[in-house]
């Protein structure tokens, strides 16, 4: 049903209905995809014009609509008020799409989103972080959780493709060069429980690595998987991805940080009983550590 052609550097979509209400009708049109790299709306907007033919010489019709390519339905967007004719045409369009057509649309969508993700100015990205998790709990951040349409990293072992989920520390006071790698096989029955698949930690500066979890499922060993990631190109890729996340976190914190966002951990030092019982003189330094005299601080 769908055919794509590039005219004057623009992708033009051609469709021909093989059945249904619009059987035999041909249309050409353009599409538009949300250019926010962090938005996961899965929306593609279409605008089609009927193609004149011998059977329909004077019938010039135009339709515009959006579809959700994940749910495979008309996209419900309150910003746009599509006519009933547009919606009916969109539903006919969706019914006529084959699995191959859906794959074409997904590839178009993902290619565009990935390109935008890699080229979008960092200070304009609406990346979202949890400051407490980063700075209080010291949790690592998955690259894909911040940039969902990032350029994915894969390794192939024994004819099985593994997607790598990479986690980084972005805490401003940490200068580690470590990335945590989780290997998810592209198989039909993927397990979701913790510890199912191998997880390793890799120092992308030295190339040394350690096993964090060997994985309980019967998949490639950590040694086999990591042998595909020891080259300088892979190490450089992880280094650049960490740098990018750190920059995004710095930008996010600068825009959103207030003292209410994060409560710093206080280091509590045990107080010796004999010291605690001793009452300082009014002119002695205050025991709270403020630097003021006791009489002008806690001794008021």
C-alpha positions in Angstrom: 0.0 0.0 0.0 2.8 2.4 0.9 5.5 3.6 -1.4 8.1 6.2 -0.5 9.9 8.5 -3.0 12.3 11.3 -2.4 11.6 14.4 -4.5 13.6 17.6 -4.0 15.1 16.1 -0.8 11.6 15.6 0.6 10.0 12.2 1.3 6.7 11.8 -0.5 4.4 9.0 0.4 2.2 7.4 -2.2 -0.7 5.1 -1.2 -3.1 3.0 -3.2 -6.2 1.5 -1.6 -6.6 -2.1 -2.6 -10.0 -2.5 -0.9 -12.6 -0.8 1.2 -14.4 2.5 0.7 -11.5 4.0 -1.2 -10.6 1.0 -3.3 -8.7 2.0 -6.4 -8.0 5.6 -5.2 -4.4 6.9 -5.1 -3.0 9.6 -2.9 0.3 11.4 -2.5 1.3 13.3 0.6 3.8 14.3 3.2 4.4 13.4 6.8 5.6 15.2 9.9 7.1 13.7 13.0 7.4 15.3 16.4 10.9 16.8 16.6 11.3 16.6 20.4 14.0 14.0 21.0 12.6 13.1 24.5 9.0 12.9 23.5 7.6 9.3 23.1 4.2 10.2 21.6 4.8 7.8 18.7 2.8 10.2 16.4 3.1 10.7 12.7 1.1 13.4 11.1 0.0 12.9 7.4 -1.4 15.2 4.8 -2.6 13.5 1.6 -3.9 14.8 -1.7 -5.8 12.6 -4.1 -4.0 11.8 -7.3 -6.0 12.6 -10.4 -6.7 9.7 -12.8 -8.8 8.9 -15.8 -11.5 7.5 -13.5 -11.4 10.5 -11.2 -10.4 13.5 -13.4 -12.0 16.2 -11.4 -12.0 14.8 -7.9 -9.3 16.7 -5.9 -9.6 15.8 -2.2 -7.3 16.5 0.8 -7.1 14.7 4.1 -5.0 15.4 7.2 -4.7 13.3 10.3 -2.2 11.7 12.8 -1.8 8.1 13.8 -0.2 6.4 16.8 2.1 3.9 15.2 2.5 1.9 18.4 -1.2 1.6 19.2 -2.1 1.5 15.5 -4.9 3.9 15.8 -5.9 7.5 15.1 -3.9 9.8 17.3 -6.1 11.7 19.7 -4.6 15.2 19.9 -6.7 18.0 21.4 -4.6 20.6 19.6 -5.9 19.5 16.3 -9.6 19.1 15.4 -9.8 16.8 12.5 -13.0 16.5 10.5 -15.1 13.4 10.5 -14.0 12.9 6.9 -10.4 13.0 8.0 -10.9 10.5 10.8 -12.8 8.1 8.5 -10.1 8.3 5.9 -7.4 7.7 8.6 -9.3 4.6 9.8 -9.4 3.3 6.2 -5.7 4.1 5.9 -4.9 2.1 9.1 -7.0 -0.9 8.0 -5.2 -1.0 4.7 -1.7 -1.1 6.2 0.1 -4.4 6.1 2.8 -5.6 8.5 5.4 -4.4 5.9 3.7 -1.0 5.8 3.8 -0.7 9.6 7.5 -1.6 9.6 8.2 1.1 7.0 6.4 3.7 9.2 8.3 2.5 12.3 11.7 2.8 10.4 10.8 6.3 9.2 9.8 7.3 12.7 12.9 5.8 14.5 15.3 7.0 11.9 14.1 10.6 12.3 14.0 10.5 16.1 17.5 9.0 16.3 18.8 11.6 14.0 17.2 14.4 16.0 18.6 12.9 19.3 22.1 12.9 17.9 22.0 16.4 16.5 19.8 18.4 18.9 21.5 21.2 20.9 22.0 19.9 24.4 20.9 23.1 26.1 17.5 22.8 24.4 16.9 19.2 25.2 14.2 18.6 27.8 16.0 15.9 29.6 14.6 14.8 33.0 16.6 13.6 36.0 15.8 12.8 39.6 18.2 14.9 41.6 17.7 12.9 44.8 18.4 9.6 43.1 21.6 11.0 41.5 23.1 12.9 44.4 21.6 11.3 47.6 21.1 7.7 46.6 24.0 7.7 44.1 22.0 5.7 41.5 23.3 5.3 38.0 21.2 6.5 35.0 20.4 4.5 32.0 21.3 6.4 28.8 18.1 5.2 27.2 15.9 6.5 30.0 17.1 10.0 29.3 17.4 9.8 25.5 14.8 7.1 24.5 15.7 7.4 20.8 19.4 7.1 21.2 21.6 5.2 18.8 21.3 1.6 20.2 24.4 -0.5 20.8 24.3 -4.2 19.9 26.7 -7.2 20.0 26.2 -10.4 18.1 27.2 -13.7 19.8 26.3 -17.2 18.4 23.8 -15.7 15.9 21.9 -13.9 18.7 21.7 -10.2 18.9 22.1 -8.6 22.3 21.0 -5.0 23.0 23.2 -3.2 25.6 21.6 -1.1 28.2 24.3 1.3 29.5 24.1 3.0 32.9 26.3 5.9 34.1 27.0 7.9 37.1 26.3 11.6 36.6 26.9 12.9 40.1 28.9 16.2 39.9 31.3 15.2 42.6 32.2 11.8 41.0 34.8 11.5 38.3 34.6 7.8 37.7 35.1 6.4 34.2 32.7 3.4 34.7 29.7 2.2 32.8 27.4 -0.6 33.8 26.3 -2.8 30.9 23.2 -5.1 30.9 22.9 -7.5 27.9 19.3 -8.2 26.7 19.0 -10.9 24.0 16.6 -10.3 21.1 14.6 -13.5 21.6 10.9 -14.2 21.7 10.7 -15.1 25.4 12.6 -12.3 27.1 12.7 -12.6 30.9 12.1 -9.5 33.0 13.2 -10.7 36.5 16.2 -9.2 38.1 19.4 -11.0 37.4 18.1 -12.9 34.4 20.9 -11.6 32.0 24.6 -10.8 32.4 25.6 -7.4 33.8 29.1 -6.1 33.9 31.0 -2.9 34.8 33.5 -1.5 32.4 36.2 1.1 32.8 36.0 2.8 29.4 39.4 4.5 30.0 41.4 1.4 30.8 39.3 -1.2 29.2 39.2 -3.4 32.3 35.9 -4.9 33.4 34.2 -7.0 36.1 31.2 -9.3 36.3 28.4 -7.9 38.4 25.9 -10.6 37.5 26.6 -13.7 35.4 22.9 -14.1 34.5 20.6 -17.0 35.3 19.3 -17.5 31.8 21.1 -19.7 29.3 22.7 -17.0 27.1 26.2 -16.0 26.1 28.7 -15.7 29.0 29.9 -12.3 30.1 33.4 -13.2 28.7 31.9 -13.8 25.2 29.8 -10.6 25.3 32.6 -8.4 26.6 35.0 -9.7 24.0 33.0 -7.7 21.5 33.4 -4.4 23.4 37.2 -4.2 24.0 38.0 -2.2 20.9 38.9 1.5 21.1 35.8 2.6 19.2 33.4 1.0 21.7 35.3 2.5 24.7 35.2 5.9 23.1 31.4 5.5 22.5 30.8 4.8 26.2 33.0 7.7 27.1 31.1 10.2 24.9 27.7 8.9 26.1 28.8 9.5 29.7 30.0 13.0 28.9 26.7 13.8 27.2 24.6 12.6 30.2 26.8 14.6 32.6 26.3 17.7 30.5 22.6 17.2 30.3 22.4 16.7 34.1 24.4 19.8 34.7 22.0 21.8 32.5 19.0 20.2 34.1 20.2 20.9 37.6 21.0 24.5 36.8 17.5 25.1 35.5 15.7 23.2 38.2 17.8 23.1 41.3 16.5 24.7 44.5 17.3 23.7 48.1 13.9 22.0 48.1 14.9 19.6 45.3 17.6 17.9 47.3 18.4 17.4 50.9 22.2 16.7 51.2 23.3 13.9 53.4 24.7 15.1 56.7 27.7 13.3 58.0 27.0 12.5 61.7 30.1 12.1 63.8 29.7 10.3 67.2 30.2 12.6 70.1 32.4 11.4 73.0 30.4 11.3 76.2 32.9 13.2 78.3 33.0 16.0 75.7 29.2 16.1 75.5 28.9 16.5 79.2 31.3 19.4 79.3 29.6 22.8 79.2 31.7 25.4 77.3 32.4 28.8 78.8 30.4 31.7 77.4 33.4 33.0 75.5 34.5 29.6 74.2 33.8 28.5 70.6 30.3 27.0 70.3 30.2 23.2 70.2 27.9 23.3 67.1 30.9 24.3 65.0 29.5 27.6 63.7 32.7 29.5 64.7 30.7 31.9 66.9 31.2 32.3 70.6 28.9 30.0 72.7 27.1 33.0 74.3 26.2 34.4 70.8 25.1 31.0 69.4 23.7 28.0 71.3 24.3 29.5 74.7 21.8 32.4 74.2 
